[in-house]
Amino acid sequence: MSYVTETLGVAEELCNGWTEQDWSAIQPRFAGMTKAEWEDWRISHLSEISAFVSSTPKERSAKKKWANDRPLLTIAAIQHCIAAYELLDLVQRQCTGRSYRQMTAQAGSVHRSIQASLAAYHPHDRLSYDARHLLLRALQLLRQE
C-alpha cells in the first residue's frame, strides 16, 4: 500500500473509534454551528487537527487536552485525511515518471486545477460506506445558514 491510500486508512481508523457517546457530544455542538462556522473552527484548529491525525489511537485517547473536543477533532481529522488523499493522489497521478523540470511545471498546473475544482469537491466519495455515513451524518447536524 502507498502513502496515498494509507491516508484513507487513517480516516477509516478514526471512524472505527466513533461511539454513541461521540454522537451525543457532537449533536448539540453541530446544531449550533453553520457550515461556515465549522470551516472557521477547522481553520482555527488546524495544528491541533494535524497533530490528532498524526497520533496513534492510543495517543489520541491519552491526551487530556483533546478530551472535550474529541468528537469535533475526529470529524475534522476525517476531512483532513480525505483532503490529504485527494491532494496526494492528484500529484501522484500527474507527476509520476517525469523529470524534475516536467514535475515542477506539472505541479504548478496541478495546483491550478485544485483551486479550480474546490467548489465541486466531494471528498467523502472515497470512503467506505460506514465511514461516509458517519461523516455525512455528522455534517448534517450543522445548522443550516
C-alpha positions as CSV (number, residue, x, y, z in Angstrom):
1,M,0.0,0.0,0.0
2,S,1.2,3.5,-0.7
3,Y,1.2,6.6,1.4
4,V,-1.6,7.9,-0.7
5,T,-4.0,5.1,0.1
6,E,-2.9,5.0,3.7
7,T,-4.4,8.4,4.2
8,L,-7.8,6.8,3.8
9,G,-6.7,4.1,6.2
10,V,-6.3,6.8,8.9
11,A,-9.7,8.2,8.1
12,E,-11.2,4.7,8.5
13,E,-9.3,4.2,11.7
14,L,-10.9,7.4,13.1
15,C,-14.3,6.2,12.1
16,N,-13.9,2.9,13.7
17,G,-13.4,4.5,17.1
18,W,-16.6,6.5,16.9
19,T,-19.2,5.8,19.7
20,E,-22.7,6.6,20.6
21,Q,-21.2,8.9,23.3
22,D,-19.5,10.8,20.4
23,W,-22.9,11.2,18.7
24,S,-24.4,12.6,21.9
25,A,-21.5,15.0,22.3
26,I,-21.4,16.3,18.8
27,Q,-25.1,16.8,18.1
28,P,-25.6,19.9,20.3
29,R,-22.3,21.4,19.1
30,F,-23.1,21.0,15.4
31,A,-26.7,22.0,15.9
32,G,-25.5,25.4,16.9
33,M,-22.9,25.8,14.1
34,T,-23.3,26.6,10.4
35,K,-21.1,25.1,7.7
36,A,-19.2,28.4,7.6
37,E,-18.6,28.4,11.3
38,W,-17.5,24.7,11.1
39,E,-14.9,25.8,8.4
40,D,-13.7,28.6,10.7
41,W,-13.4,26.1,13.6
42,R,-11.4,23.8,11.4
43,I,-9.1,26.6,10.2
44,S,-8.5,27.9,13.7
45,H,-7.7,24.3,15.0
46,L,-5.6,23.2,12.0
47,S,-2.4,22.5,14.0
48,E,-4.4,20.5,16.6
49,I,-6.2,18.6,13.8
50,S,-2.9,17.8,12.2
51,A,-1.5,16.6,15.5
52,F,-4.6,14.5,16.0
53,V,-4.3,12.9,12.6
54,S,-0.6,12.1,13.1
55,S,-1.2,10.4,16.5
56,T,-1.9,6.8,17.1
57,P,-5.3,5.8,18.5
58,K,-3.6,5.1,21.9
59,E,-2.0,8.6,21.8
60,R,-5.4,10.2,20.9
61,S,-7.2,8.7,23.8
62,A,-4.4,9.5,26.2
63,K,-4.2,13.3,25.5
64,K,-6.4,15.0,28.1
65,K,-6.3,18.3,26.1
66,W,-8.3,16.6,23.4
67,A,-11.0,15.2,25.7
68,N,-13.5,18.0,25.3
69,D,-13.2,18.4,21.6
70,R,-12.5,14.8,20.6
71,P,-15.7,14.3,18.5
72,L,-15.1,17.6,16.7
73,L,-11.4,16.8,16.2
74,T,-12.4,13.3,14.9
75,I,-14.8,14.7,12.2
76,A,-12.3,17.4,11.3
77,A,-9.5,14.8,11.2
78,I,-11.5,12.6,8.8
79,Q,-12.0,15.6,6.5
80,H,-8.3,16.4,6.8
81,C,-7.3,12.8,5.8
82,I,-9.6,12.9,2.8
83,A,-8.1,16.2,1.7
84,A,-4.7,14.7,2.0
85,Y,-5.7,11.7,-0.1
86,E,-7.1,13.9,-2.8
87,L,-4.0,16.1,-3.0
88,L,-1.5,13.2,-2.9
89,D,-3.5,11.1,-5.4
90,L,-3.7,14.0,-7.8
91,V,0.0,14.8,-7.5
92,Q,1.0,11.1,-7.8
93,R,-1.1,10.7,-10.9
94,Q,0.0,13.9,-12.6
95,C,3.7,13.9,-11.7
96,T,5.0,10.3,-11.6
97,G,7.7,9.4,-14.1
98,R,8.6,13.0,-15.1
99,S,11.9,14.8,-14.9
100,Y,12.1,17.4,-12.1
101,R,11.5,20.2,-14.6
102,Q,8.5,18.5,-16.0
103,M,7.3,17.7,-12.5
104,T,7.7,21.3,-11.5
105,A,5.7,22.5,-14.4
106,Q,3.1,19.9,-13.9
107,A,2.9,20.6,-10.1
108,G,2.0,24.2,-10.9
109,S,-0.7,23.1,-13.2
110,V,-2.0,20.6,-10.6
111,H,-2.2,23.5,-8.1
112,R,-4.3,25.5,-10.5
113,S,-6.6,22.5,-11.1
114,I,-7.0,22.1,-7.4
115,Q,-8.0,25.7,-7.0
116,A,-10.5,25.4,-9.9
117,S,-12.1,22.2,-8.6
118,L,-12.6,23.1,-4.9
119,A,-16.2,24.1,-5.3
120,A,-17.1,20.7,-6.8
121,Y,-15.1,18.7,-4.3
122,H,-16.9,15.8,-2.7
123,P,-14.2,14.1,-0.6
124,H,-16.5,11.7,1.2
125,D,-17.0,9.7,-2.1
126,R,-13.7,7.9,-1.4
127,L,-14.6,6.5,2.0
128,S,-16.2,3.1,2.8
129,Y,-19.9,3.2,3.3
130,D,-19.6,3.2,7.1
131,A,-17.1,6.0,7.2
132,R,-19.0,8.0,4.6
133,H,-22.2,7.5,6.6
134,L,-20.6,8.7,9.8
135,L,-19.1,11.8,8.2
136,L,-22.2,12.8,6.3
137,R,-24.5,12.1,9.3
138,A,-22.2,14.3,11.5
139,L,-22.0,17.1,8.9
140,Q,-25.8,17.1,8.5
141,L,-26.1,18.1,12.2
142,L,-24.6,21.6,11.3
143,R,-27.2,24.3,11.5
144,Q,-28.5,25.5,8.1
145,E,-27.5,29.1,7.3
